[in-house]
């Protein structure tokens, strides 16, 4: 998707009255949530080895894949399960190996 395509898609979303993406309040809440999440990650990195924090943070990939497949009807379920299994394996290897 090129730059022109992205701009066209953005303009279409902004002009769609059914779109919730253009809702400023939702965008503000998402910004605060991301800021809070990164603050927690940085605090965890000060208290624990970075390899542990990074791996646990990778669980968001697993949770996102699960929510996308289970509740949002996203396709490529097999690929999502495989990728999620690799993330879980990574976490287990780091936990065992230190």
MARLUMLUM-314669 format. One record per residue: residue in three letters; x, y, z of N, C-alpha, C, CB in turn. Coordinates in pm, whole numbers, always signed. Each point is the difference from the previous one (the first is absolute). Glycine has a CB too. Example, Ala and Ser with C-alpha at 12.3 -4.5 7.8 and 13.67 -1.06 7.14 Angstrom:
2
 residuo    n_u    n_v    n_w   ca_u   ca_v   ca_w    c_u    c_v    c_w   cb_u   cb_v   cb_w
     ALA  +1319   -569   +780    -89   +119     +0    +90   +120     +0   -189   -117   +125
     SER   +154   +222   -197    +82   +119     +6    -77   +109    +73   +118    -63   -215
//
This chain:
98
 residuo    n_u    n_v    n_w   ca_u   ca_v   ca_w    c_u    c_v    c_w   cb_u   cb_v   cb_w
     UNK    +86   -117     +0    -86   +117     +0    +90   +123     +0   -187   -123   +123
     UNK   +173   +203   -225    +83   +117    -11    -53   +117    +80    +67    -78   -223
     UNK    +11   +184   +223    -36   +119    +77   -132    +58    -49   +242    +47    +39
     UNK   -264    -46   -170   -124    +56    -54   -119    -84    +43   +126    +91   -197
     UNK   -110   -226   +196   -108    -88    +43    -36    +24   +146    +75   -169   -168
     UNK    +24   +187   +252    -24    +22   +142    -75   +131    +21   +207   -130    +58
     UNK   -166   +234   -130    -69   +128    +14   -144     -9    -49   +218   +118    -28
     UNK   -242   -190    -80   -136    -17    -51    -85    -77   +100    +86     +4   -236
     UNK    -28   -108   +296    -73    -77   +101    -31    +86   +122   +111   -210    -80
     UNK    -15   +292   +121    -22    +88   +115   -113    +98    -28   +241    -21    +63
     UNK   -241    +80   -183   -106    +94    -35   -136    -68     -3   +165   +132   -132
     UNK   -169   -255    +84   -126    -73     -6    -51    -27   +141    +68   -105   -218
     UNK    +19    +66   +310    -41    -28   +138    -48   +127    +68   +164   -189    +12
     UNK    -95   +300    -34    -38   +124    +65   -136    +50    -47   +240    +56    +23
     UNK   -279    -90   -146   -126    +49    -53   -114    -99    +17   +129   +133   -163
     UNK   -100   -250   +216   -102   -102    +20    -70    +27   +133   +132   -170   -136
     UNK   -262   +204   +134    -69    +32   +125    -12   -118    +95   -126   +171   -125
     UNK   +142   -293    +74    -10   -118    +86   +132    -32    +69   -178    -87   -149
     UNK   +283   +152   +108   +133    -32    +49    +20    +51   +142    +85     +8   -234
     UNK    -31    -94   +318    +34    +40   +137   +146    +40    +10   -176   -154    +88
     UNK   +253   +132   -196   +142    +32     +1    +20   +150    +13    +50   -202   -139
     UNK   -140   +279    +80    +14   +145     +4    -42    +62   +131    -37     -3   -241
     UNK    -12    -77   +333    -47    +50   +128   +120    +41    +86   -206   -147    -13
     UNK   +217   +275    +41   +117    +52    +72    +10    -56   +141    -16   +208   -135
     UNK    -97   -231   +199     +4    -51   +137    +62   -140     +4   -205   +136    +56
     UNK   +168   -220   -153    +61   -134     -5   +149     +9    -25   -215    -94    -83
     UNK   +255   +186     -3   +142    +17    -30    +75    +48   +125    -55    +51   -241
     UNK     -4    +38   +315    +63    +49   +123    +15   -112   +102    -97   +228    -41
     UNK     -7   -309    +57     +7   -111    +95   +105   -102    -42   -242    +33    +53
     UNK   +251    -60   -183   +102    -93    -49   +140    +55    +26   -160    -83   -175
     UNK   +178   +213   +156   +130    +61    +26    +41    -11   +145    -42   +155   -186
     UNK    -53   -132   +275    +28    -12   +144    +31   -146    +36   -152   +197    +48
     UNK    +79   -290   -108    +24   -142    +28   +139    -43    -46   -246    -44    -22
     UNK   +287    +89    -97   +133    -34    -51   +108    +60    +89    -91    -12   -234
     UNK    +73   +135   +274    +96    +65    +90    +11    -77   +131    -52   +223   -104
     UNK    -60   -263   +159     +0    -79   +124    +69   -134    -19   -210   +113    +68
     UNK   +184   -177   -182    +62   -131    -25   +151    +11    -11   -209    -73   -118
     UNK   +256   +174    +46   +145    +17    -13    +63    +39   +133    -31    +65   -239
     UNK    -38    +11   +320    +51    +34   +133    +18   -126    +84   -113   +225    -13
     UNK    +15   -314     +7    +11   -126    +74   +115    -86    -53   -246     +7    +44
     UNK   +265     -8   -175   +111    -77    -58   +134    +55    +49   -140    -52   -202
     UNK   +156   +183   +200   +126    +59    +46    +23    -26   +148    -22   +176   -176
     UNK    -83   -171   +255    +15    -30   +143    +41   -145    +19   -172   +173    +56
     UNK   +112   -264   -133    +36   -141    +10   +144    -25    -42   -239    -61    -43
     UNK   +285   +135    -59   +138    -16    -46   +101    +46   +104    -80    +30   -233
     UNK    +41    +60   +321    +89    +44   +107    +11   -104   +110    -58   +236    -52
     UNK    -43   -319    +65     -5    -95   +110    +37   -144    -40   -173   +145   +100
     UNK   +164   -177   -229    +23   -137    -46    +92     +1   -121   -226    -71    +87
     UNK   +284    -45   -117    +81     -8   -122    -84    +33   -124   +146   -173   +110
     UNK    -85   +244   -202    -72    +46   -120    -52   -118    -81   +144   +207     -6
     UNK    -70   -317     +4    -46   -115    -79   -133    -53    +52   +239    -58    -49
     UNK   -260    +60   +180   -128    -45    +56   -112    +96    -37   +122   -109   +190
     UNK    -96   +236   -176   -103   +100    -27    -39     -3   -148    +89   +145   +187
     UNK     +9   -154   -274    -29     -4   -143    -81   -122    -39   +210   +125    -40
     UNK   -180   -237   +101    -73   -122    -32   -143     +5    +50   +214   -125    +10
     UNK   -231   +171   +110   -137    +10    +53    -80   +101    -79    +82    -63   +229
     UNK    -14   +169   -270    -67   +100    -82    -42    -59   -134   +133   +180   +112
     UNK    -59   -280   -159    -37    -70   -123   -131    -75    +12   +240    -19    -51
     UNK   -286     -3   +172   -130    -66    +18   -114    +82    -59    +88   -107   +208
     UNK    -65   +237   -227   -105    +80    -63    -28    -49   -141    +68   +198   +139
     UNK    +34   -253   -205    -20    -57   -133    -93   -120     +8   +228    +78    -71
     UNK   -206   -161   +171    -83   -118    +19   -144    +41    +31   +201   -130    +81
     UNK   -218   +223    +10   -134    +44    +36    -71    +67   -117    +76    +28   +235
     UNK     -4    +52   -310    -60    +67   -116    -42   -101   -106   +141   +202    +47
     UNK    -58   -301    -71    -35   -103    -98   -123    -77    +45   +241    -20    -66
     UNK   -249    -10   +193   -114    -74    +53   -129    +82    -11   +154   -122   +156
     UNK   -148   +248   -115   -118    +86     -8    -42    +18   -146    +70   +119   +212
     UNK    +27    -99   -300    -31    +18   -141    -68   -122    -60   +192   +152    -17
     UNK   -145   -270    +53    -60   -122    -54   -133    -34    +66   +229    -82    -50
     UNK   -233    +94   +182   -118    -44    +75   -117    +97     -8   +154   -119   +151
     UNK   -127   +248   -144   -109    +96    +12    -21    +89   -121    +46     -4   +239
     UNK    +59    +25   -317    -12    +94   -112     -9    -68   -135   +126   +162   +136
     UNK   -119   -294   -137    -15    -75   -123   +111    +20   -101   -240    +15    +39
     UNK   +360    +14    +10   +114    +20    -91    +41   -134    -59    +78   +200   +133
     UNK    -30   -198   -254    +40   -121    -69   +139    -44    +39   -145    +65   -188
     UNK   +197   -163   +112   +134    -55    +18    +20    -51   +142    +84   +156   -175
     UNK   -182   -227   +226     +7    -49   +138   +120    -92    +21   -248    +19    +15
     UNK   +276   -106   -111   +114    -91    +14   +131    +74    +13   -124   -168   -132
     UNK   +142   +271    +52   +121    +82     +7     +9    +72   +134     -5    +29   -249
     UNK   -107    +20   +296     -1    +71   +129    +33    -95   +116   -170   +161    -92
     UNK   +115   -281    +87    +28    -97   +106   +147    -41     -3   -238    -85    -12
     UNK   +294    +66   -107   +141    -37    -13    +91   +111    +55    -56   -140   -202
     UNK    +27   +264   +163    +82   +112    +48    -13    +15   +152    -29   +115   -221
     UNK    -91   -132   +272    -21    +10   +144    +73   -111    +74   -222   +106    -40
     UNK   +222   -226    -16    +71   -111    +63   +150    +28     +4   -177   -159    -80
     UNK   +231   +222    -24   +142    +34     +1    +32   +104   +107    +10    -52   -244
     UNK    -99   +146   +265    +22   +101   +106     -3    -68   +137   -105   +180   -145
     UNK    +10   -269   +166     -9    -71   +128   +124    -86    +21   -251     -1    -15
     UNK   +298    -65    -91   +122    -80    +10   +119    +87    +37    -92   -159   -169
     UNK   +100   +277   +108   +107    +94    +33     -2    +36   +149    -12    +92   -235
     UNK   -105    -64   +286    -13    +36   +142    +40   -116    +89   -184   +158    -57
     UNK   +144   -279    +19    +35   -116    +81   +151    -26     -2   -226    -97    -47
     UNK   +289   +113    -69   +145    -21     -9    +77   +102    +83    -31    -95   -230
     UNK    -14   +219   +229    +66   +102    +80    -21    -27   +150    -31   +167   -188
     UNK    -89   -212   +223    -27    -30   +141    +86   -116    +50   -233    +83    -31
     UNK   +250   -183    -52    +79   -118    +40   +150    +31     -4   -181   -152    -88
     UNK   +222   +220    -19   +143    +24    -19    +53   +123    +74    -25   -108   -218
     UNK    -66   +194   +257    +44   +119    +72    +49   +101    -94    +57   -133   +195
//
